[in-house]
Amino acid sequence: MQSNPNSDLPWEQQALHLVIETVQQALHEKSPAEQQSLQMALMTLRGFLAASRLTQEEGGTNWEPFLEPIAPSDMSRIAAWSQTLRERREAASLSHHKLAELSGVPEGALQALEGGTYAPSQMALLHLLSVPELDLETHSLPWEASASDPNLALNCWLAPGFDPVKMIKDLALQVNGHGGHIEQSFLYMDHMSAAHWCAIAEQKDYDAMQSSMPLEKTAARIVRSNGQCGLDVVALGPGSARNEVRLVKQLLTQSGHADLRLYLLDISQPLLSVAYRHAAEVLADYGGTVFAIQGNFHHLPRYGQLLYSPRRAHRRRIITMLGHTFSNLENELRFMRNSLCGFANGDMLVMDFRMAYASASDPDEIRSKDPTFAIRRNNDLSQRRDEFLAGPFKRYGADQADVEITPALDMSCAVPGSYGVDLRARVRSDTTEREFSVYYSRRYEPQQLMQALRREGWETIDTWEYGGESSPCLLVLLRKMN
């Protein structure tokens, strides 16, 4: 007598297995119309079986971020999606276990999705989109918006615990304080600050320097190092994302495939909207998928379920910190150690910075050569910069005040050979005078910075100079080591 392979299961699951087998056997004896009804019944039964396994095996915890209840109006759409998912998985010869490995979606949750008793969450869809073997595109997703315009589908996340309203209140408290340090990310929070920043980025001199960044060479080096694997480009603090989009466009063009996801992570909702719109418009004809995430990149380890998934051989992450974002950090080495700890061996980092104009041991020479300390010309770019930096005091200060921006030299930097330029706001009213640090940027001696980064676990793959003598900058490609 043949043993029952399901005999170790609870009696409810044994009964469901028996009913499913009976319906499957009856399929061949029915007309096409009757077969369609039975197929729907089978999907429902498989969903009940998957839900039962989830309760038994996973305790109802691991699958919750991946499944949602089905609204009555979505029943037919979810049924079609479930069938599509099962057909794509079977066509790729993937078991539930293997697909769970590749996507990061729990095996039981996958079975529930194929059974049609749950709708996929945004997270589940994003994870499944990342598996090339499934050949899923946004038009395959079970939402009406994706059928008409892929750019409307699942394009924005709000990072867990992120509270921009509280940040604005904190900013107001700081600018009305007795002085000190204004955390730099606060400068981009409100819409007027974002508008001022965009005006700076559009200035001819600034735009020309940024446009000279040799991103096509960087893209070629990334493609050469990673072959045809899928890429997740995680752009930290992209601002208007012009450099990040240029890099992604080159990656898509040079790799010859569209298996790329661009994540734009910024603290500023206004800038994030500008960046997403620009990325979606420019990359529309090149492929890839764009997502916007409003959050604080200093809190990257908290966003594991948004940005990270189990290691997959077919994908590589490329972190970008362009526009001198790295040199604006309060403690760049601590950031590498603590905020980028979730990235895996082989993941890459693209960043740029301004090189030192003189030795960090000679403050007088720095002041004579670094243009920030030269006699300031009354040009449009410097006026717009001052307007940007003074904006929070004008908008959130309790008293009407005059704000003057002046540079100070900081020699107490963590990276050997570097020095800091600290732009300070002197805020004067009728009764008080206060001073705040509002914008901080470092200049580096490249070799000493590369050595410091290597000690933090990031090896240098290649470097490219740009910007000319007046603004000597270096673009760097690094790779995470064990």
N, C-alpha and C positions, 0 to 999 in steps of 0.2 A: 504494500500500500504506500502511495507517494505521500511524503510529509508535507504539511502545510507551511509554506515559507513565512506566513504571517502569524504563525501560532503564538509567537512571543509578544504580539501587540495586544493592547487593551481590547476588550470585546467590541467596543464601539468602532475602533479602527478596523478590526477584522470584518465587521458587518459592512462598513463602507467599501472595503476592498472587494467583498463578494458582490455587492450591488454594482460597482463599477465594471467588474469583469462580466457580469450578466448583461449590462447595457452594451458593452463593447461587442459581445457575441451577437446580440440582436441587431446591431447596426447593418450587417451585411444582408439581412433579410428584408430590409425596409426600402421604401421608395425614397428618392432624393429629398422630397419635402419632409418626410418622416425622419430621415437621417439628420437633417438640419436641427430638428427639434431635439433629437436624442443627443446630438453634439453639445447643444446648450445645456442639457441636463448633465452630461458628463463633466462639463466645465464647472458646474455648480457643485457636483459631488467631489471633484478633485479639490475644489476650494475648501469645502468642509473638512476633507481629510487633512489638507495642509494646515488649516486653522487648528485642528485637533493636535497635530504634531507640534505646532508652535507652542501650544499651551503645555504640552507634556515635556518638550525638549528644551525650550528656551525661556519658560517661565513668564512669557508675555512681556519681556523687557527689551531684548536686542532688536526685535523687529519693529517696534513702535515708530522709529523715525522714518521707516520705509513704507508704511501702509496707512491708508486712510479709508474711512467708511465711504461707500458709494452713494452718491445722491441719486434719488429715483430718476431724475432727468438724464443721468449719465449711464444708466444700465446698459443700453445697447452699445454705446461708445466704449465702455470698459470691457464688454464682452469681446468686441472686435480687437481691442488692444491685447487682451489676454491670449487670444488665438494667434495674433501676430507674434507676440513674444515667444510663445511655445514653438511656432513654426520656424522662427529665426534661430532659436536655440538648437532645435533638432537639425536644421539645415547645416548648422556649423558643427554638428556632431559633439555638442557640449552636454555633459551631464549637469544636473542641478548643482552637484558638488563642485564641478569645475567652474561653472559660471559664477558661483558664489565666491570662489577664489579670485577670479579675474575682476569681478565688479565690486566686491566688498559688500554686496547685499546678502544677508543671511539666507542659507539654503531654504529654510522653512518659509521665509518671506517670498522667495522666488516661486515656490510651489503655490502659495496663496495667491500671488499675482496671476499665475497661469490658470489657476482655478476660477478666477473671476469673482471671488467673493470680497476682494478689497480693491480699492483704487491705489495706484502707485503715488507715493508722495513725491514732491519736487526732488528730494535727495535721491530717491530710488531711480527716478528718470535720469538724473545727471550721472549717477554711477553706471547705469546701463548704457547710456550714450557713449561712455568712455571705452566700451569694449568693441574693438573694430570687428571682431568675428560676427557680431550680431548685425552689423550693417544697418544700424538704426540712424535715422535722421530726424530733425525736428518735425517734419511733416508726418512722421510715424507716431508721434505722441498723441495721447487721447484727449487733446484739448482743442477747442474750436479755433483759438487764436493762432495756434501753430499752423493750421491749414491755410490761413490767409496771409500771414506775415510771420516768418520764422523769428524775426527780431523781437516780436511781442511775447514770445514763449519763454517763460522761466528765466528772465534775464537779470534778476536782482535778488540779493540776499541782504538781510539785516543781521549782522553778526550777533551772536548771543551775548546778552549783558551790555550791549552798546547803548548808551543813553546820551544823545546829542543835546537834549534839552538841559540836562544836568551840567553838561560841559559849558554851555553858554552861560548858565548861572555862575559856574565857577570862574569863568573868564571875567564876568562883571565884578565878582568879588575881588579878583586879583588886580584889575586895573584901578579899582578904588582903594587898594591897599597902600601901604607906606613905601612900596618899592619892591625890588627883587627880580625874580625870573618869571617871564611869561612863557609857558610851555609852547614851543614853536608851532605845534599842530593846531593850536587855538587860532592862529592867524588865518586859517583857511575855512573856519567853521561857517560863518554866515555868508549870505548871498553877496553883500557888497564887498567883503574881503575877497571872495572868489572872483568877482568882476575886476577888482583891482589887479589881482594876480594874472588874470588872462590878458589884461592890458599890457602888463610888463612882458609877458611871453610873446606878445605880438610885435614888440618893438624890434626895429630892424637889426640893431646890433646884437641883441639877445638871441633873436631867431637865427641869425646868421651863424653864431657860435654853435648853437644846438644842432643846426642843420649840417654842420661840418663833421658831426660825430660819425665815424666810419662803421655804421651798423650793418652794412652789407657784408663787410669782412667778418664781423662778429657772427652773423647768421651763417656764413659759409663754414666757419670753424665749428659752430654748434652742429650743423648738419653732418659735417665730416666726422665728428666725434660720436654721433648718435645714430647714424644711418637712417633707416626708414621707420624707427619707432615713433609712436605717438608722443606729442609734447604737450605739457601743461605749463603755460607761461603765466607766472604769478607776479603781477606788477604791483609793487609796493609804493604807495604814494605817487601815482602817475600824474597827478595834476590834470592837464588837458590831454595827456596820453599821446602826444604827437610822436615822441621818440619811440615809445613802446609799440605803437601801431606801425611805425616804419620798420622796426625790427621784426614784428610778426609777419608783415607783408613779405619781407625778404625770406623769412623761414618758410612760408607757404610756397613762394615762388621757387626757391632753390631746392626744397625737398621733393617737390612734385606731387605732394599729396596734401589732403586737407584734414588730416587727423591731428588737429591742434585745438586746444581750448585756451582762451585768454581770460584770466581772472584779473579784474581791475579792483584793487583794494585801496580805498581811500577813506579818510575820516570826514571829508567834506562832501555832503550830499550835492551841493551845487556843482562842484568840480567833477564829481562822479558822473552826474548827468551829462555834462559837456564831454567827458572822456568816453562814456558809453556811446553817445550819439556819433562822435567822430569815428570811433572804432567800427561801429556797425555800418556806417556809410562807406568807409574806405575799404573794409574787408569783405563787403557784400559779394564782390565778384571773385574773391580768392578762396572762399571756403573758411573752414574753422568755425568756432563757436565763441561768442563773447558773453561774459557774465560780469555784472557789477556787484561789488560787496561793500557795503558801508560799515566800516569798522576801524579799529586802531591796530596798525600792523605791529605795534609793540606787544600786543596780546595774541600773536599768532598761535602759540601753543593752546590757547583756549578754543581755537576755531578748528580743532581736529576733524570734526565731522563734516565741516564745509570744504576744507582744502586738502585733507589728507585721506588716503585710502590705503589698503594693504599694498605692499610692494608688488608691482606688476612689471614683468620684464619688457612688455611692449610699450611702456610709457616712461618718460623722463620729465622731471620738473626743471624749469628754467625760471629762477627768481630774478627780477629786474629791480634795480634801484638807480634810476637814471635822473638826470637833472641835478646831480650833486646831492641827492637825498642822503647818501651814506655819510657825507661829511657834515651834515646838519644834526646828526644824532648826538644826544647828550653824552653817551658813552658807547662808542661804536664797537669796541671789543666785547663789552658786556652784551650788547645787542646780538652780535654774532654767536656768542656762547649760549644765551638764554632764549632769544626770540626765534632763531633759526634752527633750534635743536630738533625740530620734527622732520627736517628734510633728510633724505637718505643718501647713503654712499653713491656717488655718481651724479647726483643732482648738481645743477650748475647755477652760478650767480653772475649776472652781468651788472656792473656798476661803473660809475665814472666819478672823477673828483678833480679838483684844481690842484696842480703841483705847486710846491713851495717856490716863491720867487727868490728866496735867499735862505741861507743856513738858519736853522732854528736857534743856533747859538749866538746869533748876531741881530738883536732887536733893532738896532739903528739902521742896518742895511735893509731889513724887512720893511721898515717904515718908508725908506727912500725908494724901494722898488715895487712894493705891492701897491697897485693903483687905488685900492680902497683907502689907503692912508695919505694919498697925494691930495693936493689942494683940490677940493671938489668943484667940478664945473657945474654950472647951473643948466644942465641939459635935461632933456625930457625924460630920459631913463631914470636918472637919479630922483627927479621930482616924483615920478610915478612910484618908485620904490619907497620913498619917504611917505607918500600918501597911503600906500599899502600898510606900512608898519605902524603908522600913527592912527589908522582907522579904528581899531578897537577902543582906544582912549577917547576918540571923538564921539563914538556911538554909544559907549557904555559907561563913560565917566560921569560921575554925579555933578561935577563942576565943569564949566567951560575952561579949557586950558590950552596953552600953547605947547606943542610937542616938537622937540628938536632931536634929530637922529644923528648920533656921532659914533665913530668907530673906536674900539679899544683893542689892544693887542693882548692875547692870552698865551703865555708860554707854558702853562701847566697842563699839557696834553698827555693822554695815556700812551699814544703811539710815538716812539722815538722819531726825531726828525721832523715832527709836525708842529704847527702853531695854529692858534685860533684867531679868527676875526669876530669880535663880539660887537654887534650893532646895538647901541644903547639909546633908549628914549628918555630924554629929560622932559618931564611933564611939569609945567609951571602954571599955577593959577594965582589969583590975587593973594592967597594966604599961605600957599605951600609950594615946595619944589621937591619932586620925587624923581627917582631914577630906576629904570627897569632894563633888564636885558631882554631884547625882543627877537633877535635873529642871530644865530651863531653858525659859523661855517669854518671848517679847517682847510689848511693846505698841507700837502704831504710830500715827503721825500719818498718816491715810489718803492725803492728797494727795501727800505726799512718797514714800510707798510705791508709789503708782500710777505716779509718774514714774520711780522706780527700776525697776519691772517693765517699763515701756515701753522703757526702755533695753536691757532683756534680751530684747526682742522680743515682749512680751505687752501688747496694748492692752486697756483697760477697756471693757467693754460696758455693764455696769450694776452698781449697788451697792444694798444694802438694810441698814438698821440694825436691830438687835434686841438684846435683853438688858436694856434699861432703864438707868437712871442708875447702879445699883449694879454692873452688869456690861456696860458699853457695848461692843458687838461689831458688826462689819461683815461682811456676806456679799457676796462679789464674784464677778462673772462676767467672765472675761478670754478673749481670743482670740489665738491665735498669728498673728503677722504674718510676712511674708517676711524 
